[in-house]
């Protein structure tokens, strides 16, 4: 069992930056693929960024070059550095930990990011 707690959301202006953190409790954090998703009002949840246990990263086209995902297995934490934020980045951001071999799939409660001028 893994519990995920996101933090770092807030209200920023376009062009500013935020860093989201997701702290995990439980064991074996390093085995999980870690993902950040987001869901805007009236929209489906979409994958923003992913980082595998090997450190391979992948990003949605809409955030490439602006967002960076990273993980610190010693701290059981995954981060999402968001630069040059745009109005369309406004959403609730969710952290997800996934281990396919055992179908482990855990979600955090979400953190609100609002980009507004």
Residue pairs with C-beta under 8 A, 6 or more apart in sequence:
1 26
1 106
2 24
2 25
2 26
2 29
2 32
2 97
2 104
2 106
3 24
3 25
3 26
3 106
4 22
4 23
4 24
4 95
4 96
4 97
4 106
4 107
4 108
4 109
5 22
5 23
5 24
5 25
5 108
5 109
6 20
6 21
6 22
6 93
6 94
6 95
6 108
6 109
6 110
6 111
7 20
7 21
7 22
7 23
7 111
8 18
8 19
8 20
8 21
8 111
9 18
9 20
9 93
9 111
9 112
9 113
10 18
10 112
10 113
10 114
11 114
11 115
11 116
12 18
12 85
12 113
12 114
12 115
12 116
13 115
13 116
13 117
14 85
14 86
14 87
14 115
14 116
14 117
15 84
15 85
16 85
16 115
17 81
17 82
17 83
17 84
17 85
18 82
18 85
18 113
19 79
19 80
19 81
19 82
20 36
20 79
20 80
20 82
20 93
20 95
20 111
20 113
21 77
21 78
21 79
22 34
22 36
22 77
22 78
22 79
22 80
22 95
22 108
23 75
23 76
23 77
24 32
24 76
24 77
24 78
24 97
25 76
29 73
29 76
29 97
30 53
30 73
31 53
31 99
32 53
32 97
32 98
32 99
32 104
33 50
33 51
33 52
33 53
33 97
33 98
33 99
33 100
34 50
34 51
34 69
34 71
34 78
34 95
34 96
34 97
34 98
35 47
35 48
35 49
35 50
35 51
35 95
35 96
35 97
35 98
36 47
36 48
36 49
36 50
36 69
36 78
36 80
36 93
36 94
36 95
36 96
37 45
37 46
37 47
37 48
37 93
37 94
37 96
38 45
38 46
38 48
38 89
38 91
38 92
38 93
38 94
38 113
39 45
39 46
39 91
39 92
39 94
39 110
40 88
40 90
40 91
40 92
43 91
45 94
46 60
47 60
48 59
48 60
48 63
48 67
48 80
48 93
49 57
49 58
49 59
49 60
49 63
49 67
49 68
49 69
49 80
50 57
50 58
50 59
50 69
51 57
51 69
51 70
51 71
51 78
55 71
57 68
57 69
59 67
59 69
62 88
63 82
63 89
66 82
66 83
66 84
66 85
67 80
67 81
67 82
67 83
68 80
68 81
68 83
69 78
69 79
69 80
69 81
70 78
70 79
70 81
71 77
71 78
71 79
72 78
72 79
78 95
80 93
82 89
82 113
85 113
85 115
86 115
87 115
87 116
87 117
88 115
89 113
89 115
90 113
90 114
90 115
90 116
91 113
92 110
92 111
92 112
92 113
93 110
93 111
93 112
93 113
94 107
94 108
94 109
94 110
95 107
95 108
96 105
96 106
96 107
96 108
97 104
97 105
97 106
98 104
98 105
98 106
99 105
